[in-house]
């Protein structure tokens, strides 16, 4: 064993490697992405790793390996679980031979997601065991235990992390490589009664699943990461507080214990396996209590379980939490919010934080609001602007998508009228078109999302004779989640160089007759291409192709010639590039941000913007 300072996701990845994982598949999505990337960086020769084209495919690839006895890790964020649900729900009935851990990183806040889904609900819905770590060290150890339980009970298991566990750092104890578990897969053994899903087999499997989960609930009552912490002497001597308790789990456990270090330790229940719930341990915890406060993220999972158990066992305990509005029912917990919840529950004042008084804190200015924007030089800005100029004055809807280009909704571009989930813009554009034929319908999608979620919708549009223009924003990477490769980049996570999958070739193969590839930084050519496509019938596509400025920057930067500038500020009003700023009441270009893309020079009505040699 040795110590390393690790991010939670790195710890999970190293824990999986220590457990003998042989295959890791996933789709990038914050806050889960670093798990697979860390495995790729530290993998053993026998470990295969891939970015799959989406979470559904990753789940199916993982299932195939687990059928043969290999230990498998599948990674995604909470909204990715929705995509993976179809194979996962069926896989629960089939089961696995090798240990299979499905890592789902939830995003309370949400910080970078469309939803605040709580995977603990999904574990109950899917009837799958769920492990919920509270610290980086525990995440490292618990993922190894999750593989053991998965293999022992022949089932996939959830490993539910949250942003603060995934992205928190700690110095932890990890195994040396020679301590890693060696698991040699038996290989796939043909057995149609096991691996082929039929209704009659599913009926029997459902019976077995319910029996297994009932057994696991009892097993988890003795699992070492589910435990009761007794009240301290100070609280035990208080006749009121000694009959109050706290139930918690996940990262909230850390906040609760920090708060109780100052307020006093109540009797505490820590739940690391929210499903199947450790009922016997919960009954032991509830004995002799009058009230329990549940502190958890995101939904009242523990609260509902304890309320049910109180009713089932006729325990006169009042369960408080999100359902009773004693804890906020949305958003991320913080140390301060948990401190306030516990202080109120215990009837104590919130301890003064830091050296500043409340009056001094109230006098402090608010932090500036910095909304997310497209980077200076981002080719998506040029693409959006070209479409906006081409369609000016026409009844048009711009259906957006998930990715960097979602930020095209910000002023002054204002080019995202709808955004639902990955690939949904194409279907929404078709729905609007069928109801409003006089509306020009545009759907925007990125290159990675095109492969992940858009192809079926393009086929649907062609087959059902929709009238729409597809705009593929191809910046040659999966930009928002950290520049991961995809089928169009020509490389894999194993380091292999492969043939690039052509987006244009796919579109023409589907049946599109009009597909044009344009450099979005050539403004006039881009506007002309959009006008041409918009005037054609049926489904047509424009691929705006230019690499993300984070992976390939143009040379030099732009500058404003103050002798020519008329201070009309059209460049700022229409583009919103963060490199264009006002200084001393004049438009100037921030050289530390400008990438020299040249879009502003094409927008300037008096040609006052050019290369830096102007100054």
ChimeraX attribute file (.defattr): number of C-alpha atoms within 10 A of each C-alpha:
attribute: neighborCount
match mode: 1-to-1
recipient: residues
	/A:1	11
	/A:2	8
	/A:3	12
	/A:4	13
	/A:5	14
	/A:6	21
	/A:7	22
	/A:8	28
	/A:9	29
	/A:10	25
	/A:11	31
	/A:12	31
	/A:13	28
	/A:14	27
	/A:15	25
	/A:16	29
	/A:17	28
	/A:18	22
	/A:19	23
	/A:20	23
	/A:21	32
	/A:22	27
	/A:23	23
	/A:24	33
	/A:25	27
	/A:26	30
	/A:27	26
	/A:28	28
	/A:29	22
	/A:30	21
	/A:31	26
	/A:32	28
	/A:33	22
	/A:34	24
	/A:35	27
	/A:36	27
	/A:37	21
	/A:38	17
	/A:39	26
	/A:40	19
	/A:41	12
	/A:42	13
	/A:43	21
	/A:44	14
	/A:45	7
	/A:46	11
	/A:47	18
	/A:48	17
	/A:49	24
	/A:50	23
	/A:51	23
	/A:52	25
	/A:53	21
	/A:54	21
	/A:55	27
	/A:56	22
	/A:57	19
	/A:58	23
	/A:59	30
	/A:60	19
	/A:61	19
	/A:62	25
	/A:63	27
	/A:64	14
	/A:65	23
	/A:66	28
	/A:67	25
	/A:68	17
	/A:69	23
	/A:70	27
	/A:71	32
	/A:72	30
	/A:73	32
	/A:74	28
	/A:75	28
	/A:76	30
	/A:77	28
	/A:78	28
	/A:79	23
	/A:80	20
	/A:81	23
	/A:82	15
	/A:83	19
	/A:84	18
	/A:85	16
	/A:86	13
	/A:87	16
	/A:88	22
	/A:89	14
	/A:90	13
	/A:91	19
	/A:92	20
	/A:93	24
	/A:94	24
	/A:95	23
	/A:96	27
	/A:97	25
	/A:98	30
	/A:99	29
	/A:100	34
	/A:101	31
	/A:102	24
	/A:103	25
	/A:104	24
	/A:105	29
	/A:106	31
	/A:107	29
	/A:108	21
	/A:109	16
	/A:110	15
	/A:111	14
	/A:112	15
	/A:113	19
	/A:114	14
	/A:115	15
	/A:116	21
	/A:117	21
	/A:118	22
	/A:119	25
	/A:120	27
	/A:121	16
	/A:122	18
	/A:123	20
	/A:124	16
	/A:125	11
	/A:126	18
	/A:127	21
	/A:128	22
	/A:129	26
	/A:130	27
	/A:131	28
	/A:132	26
	/A:133	27
	/A:134	25
	/A:135	24
	/A:136	27
	/A:137	22
	/A:138	20
	/A:139	27
	/A:140	26
	/A:141	21
	/A:142	23
	/A:143	29
	/A:144	22
	/A:145	16
	/A:146	24
	/A:147	25
	/A:148	18
	/A:149	19
	/A:150	23
	/A:151	23
	/A:152	12
	/A:153	18
	/A:154	18
	/A:155	27
	/A:156	30
	/A:157	26
	/A:158	27
	/A:159	28
	/A:160	28
	/A:161	30
	/A:162	28
	/A:163	23
	/A:164	22
	/A:165	28
	/A:166	28
	/A:167	18
	/A:168	14
	/A:169	18
	/A:170	16
	/A:171	13
	/A:172	18
	/A:173	16
	/A:174	20
	/A:175	16
	/A:176	11
	/A:177	12
	/A:178	9
	/A:179	11
	/A:180	16
	/A:181	14
	/A:182	13
	/A:183	15
	/A:184	14
	/A:185	16
	/A:186	12
	/A:187	14
	/A:188	15
	/A:189	11
	/A:190	11
	/A:191	8
	/A:192	9
	/A:193	10
	/A:194	16
	/A:195	16
	/A:196	11
	/A:197	15
	/A:198	13
	/A:199	8
	/A:200	8
	/A:201	14
	/A:202	16
	/A:203	11
	/A:204	11
	/A:205	18
	/A:206	15
	/A:207	11
	/A:208	13
	/A:209	18
	/A:210	12
	/A:211	11
	/A:212	15
	/A:213	19
	/A:214	15
	/A:215	12
	/A:216	21
	/A:217	21
	/A:218	16
	/A:219	15
	/A:220	25
	/A:221	22
	/A:222	14
	/A:223	16
	/A:224	8
	/A:225	19
	/A:226	19
	/A:227	19
	/A:228	17
	/A:229	14
	/A:230	16
	/A:231	19
	/A:232	13
	/A:233	12
	/A:234	13
	/A:235	20
	/A:236	18
	/A:237	11
	/A:238	10
	/A:239	9
	/A:240	14
	/A:241	22
	/A:242	21
	/A:243	20
	/A:244	24
	/A:245	26
	/A:246	26
	/A:247	28
	/A:248	24
	/A:249	24
	/A:250	26
	/A:251	22
	/A:252	25
	/A:253	24
	/A:254	14
	/A:255	21
	/A:256	24
	/A:257	19
	/A:258	15
	/A:259	23
	/A:260	15
	/A:261	10
	/A:262	12
	/A:263	20
	/A:264	19
	/A:265	24
	/A:266	26
	/A:267	23
	/A:268	24
	/A:269	24
	/A:270	21
	/A:271	28
	/A:272	26
	/A:273	26
	/A:274	24
	/A:275	27
	/A:276	23
	/A:277	27
	/A:278	24
	/A:279	18
	/A:280	15
	/A:281	21
	/A:282	22
	/A:283	15
	/A:284	12
	/A:285	21
	/A:286	27
	/A:287	13
	/A:288	14
	/A:289	18
	/A:290	17
	/A:291	19
	/A:292	26
	/A:293	25
	/A:294	29
	/A:295	29
	/A:296	26
	/A:297	29
	/A:298	24
	/A:299	22
	/A:300	22
	/A:301	19
	/A:302	24
	/A:303	23
	/A:304	17
	/A:305	17
	/A:306	24
	/A:307	16
	/A:308	13
	/A:309	18
	/A:310	19
	/A:311	11
	/A:312	9
	/A:313	9
	/A:314	9
	/A:315	16
	/A:316	14
	/A:317	20
	/A:318	15
	/A:319	25
	/A:320	23
	/A:321	23
	/A:322	22
	/A:323	15
	/A:324	13
	/A:325	9
	/A:326	16
	/A:327	21
	/A:328	20
	/A:329	17
	/A:330	14
	/A:331	15
	/A:332	20
	/A:333	20
	/A:334	13
	/A:335	15
	/A:336	13
	/A:337	15
	/A:338	23
	/A:339	22
	/A:340	18
	/A:341	22
	/A:342	26
	/A:343	19
	/A:344	13
	/A:345	18
	/A:346	18
	/A:347	12
	/A:348	11
	/A:349	12
	/A:350	16
	/A:351	12
	/A:352	9
	/A:353	9
	/A:354	6
	/A:355	8
	/A:356	10
	/A:357	11
	/A:358	10
	/A:359	8
	/A:360	9
	/A:361	10
	/A:362	10
	/A:363	9
	/A:364	8
	/A:365	7
	/A:366	7
	/A:367	6
	/A:368	6
	/A:369	6
	/A:370	6
	/A:371	7
	/A:372	10
	/A:373	19
	/A:374	18
	/A:375	20
	/A:376	19
	/A:377	26
	/A:378	25
	/A:379	26
	/A:380	27
	/A:381	24
	/A:382	24
	/A:383	29
	/A:384	26
	/A:385	25
	/A:386	24
	/A:387	23
	/A:388	19
	/A:389	16
	/A:390	19
	/A:391	17
	/A:392	10
	/A:393	8
	/A:394	11
	/A:395	10
	/A:396	15
	/A:397	20
	/A:398	25
	/A:399	28
	/A:400	31
	/A:401	26
	/A:402	21
	/A:403	18
	/A:404	18
	/A:405	25
	/A:406	22
	/A:407	22
	/A:408	23
	/A:409	18
	/A:410	15
	/A:411	13
	/A:412	14
	/A:413	18
	/A:414	15
	/A:415	23
	/A:416	21
	/A:417	15
	/A:418	18
	/A:419	19
	/A:420	13
	/A:421	16
	/A:422	21
	/A:423	27
	/A:424	21
	/A:425	28
	/A:426	29
	/A:427	19
	/A:428	21
	/A:429	27
	/A:430	27
	/A:431	14
	/A:432	19
	/A:433	19
	/A:434	14
	/A:435	9
	/A:436	11
	/A:437	12
	/A:438	13
	/A:439	17
	/A:440	20
	/A:441	26
	/A:442	25
	/A:443	25
	/A:444	29
	/A:445	28
	/A:446	29
	/A:447	24
	/A:448	26
	/A:449	22
	/A:450	22
	/A:451	21
	/A:452	22
	/A:453	19
	/A:454	20
	/A:455	18
	/A:456	15
	/A:457	18
	/A:458	26
	/A:459	17
	/A:460	15
	/A:461	20
	/A:462	17
	/A:463	12
	/A:464	12
	/A:465	14
	/A:466	22
	/A:467	24
	/A:468	27
	/A:469	28
	/A:470	23
	/A:471	26
	/A:472	23
	/A:473	25
	/A:474	26
	/A:475	25
	/A:476	22
	/A:477	22
	/A:478	22
	/A:479	21
	/A:480	15
	/A:481	18
	/A:482	14
	/A:483	15
	/A:484	20
	/A:485	21
	/A:486	25
	/A:487	22
	/A:488	19
	/A:489	20
	/A:490	14
	/A:491	16
	/A:492	17
	/A:493	20
	/A:494	14
	/A:495	10
	/A:496	9
	/A:497	11
	/A:498	12
	/A:499	11
	/A:500	12
	/A:501	14
	/A:502	12
	/A:503	20
	/A:504	18
	/A:505	11
	/A:506	13
	/A:507	18
	/A:508	15
	/A:509	11
	/A:510	16
	/A:511	14
	/A:512	18
	/A:513	13
	/A:514	18
	/A:515	21
	/A:516	16
	/A:517	16
	/A:518	19
	/A:519	17
	/A:520	27
	/A:521	24
	/A:522	16
	/A:523	22
	/A:524	13
	/A:525	13
	/A:526	26
	/A:527	20
	/A:528	15
	/A:529	21
	/A:530	23
	/A:531	15
	/A:532	13
	/A:533	20
	/A:534	23
	/A:535	11
	/A:536	13
	/A:537	13
	/A:538	18
	/A:539	24
	/A:540	26
	/A:541	26
	/A:542	21
	/A:543	25
	/A:544	25
	/A:545	20
	/A:546	19
	/A:547	20
	/A:548	20
	/A:549	17
	/A:550	15
	/A:551	11
	/A:552	11
	/A:553	15
	/A:554	13
	/A:555	10
	/A:556	14
	/A:557	20
	/A:558	27
	/A:559	25
	/A:560	24
	/A:561	19
	/A:562	15
	/A:563	8
	/A:564	11
	/A:565	18
	/A:566	15
	/A:567	14
	/A:568	13
	/A:569	16
	/A:570	15
	/A:571	21
	/A:572	19
	/A:573	13
	/A:574	15
	/A:575	19
	/A:576	20
	/A:577	23
	/A:578	16
	/A:579	20
	/A:580	24
	/A:581	17
	/A:582	14
	/A:583	10
	/A:584	7
	/A:585	8
	/A:586	15
	/A:587	22
	/A:588	20
	/A:589	21
	/A:590	18
	/A:591	15
	/A:592	8
	/A:593	15
	/A:594	22
	/A:595	22
	/A:596	22
	/A:597	21
	/A:598	21
	/A:599	23
	/A:600	28
	/A:601	19
	/A:602	17
	/A:603	18
	/A:604	19
	/A:605	15
	/A:606	12
	/A:607	14
	/A:608	20
	/A:609	25
	/A:610	19
	/A:611	16
	/A:612	15
	/A:613	11
	/A:614	13
	/A:615	10
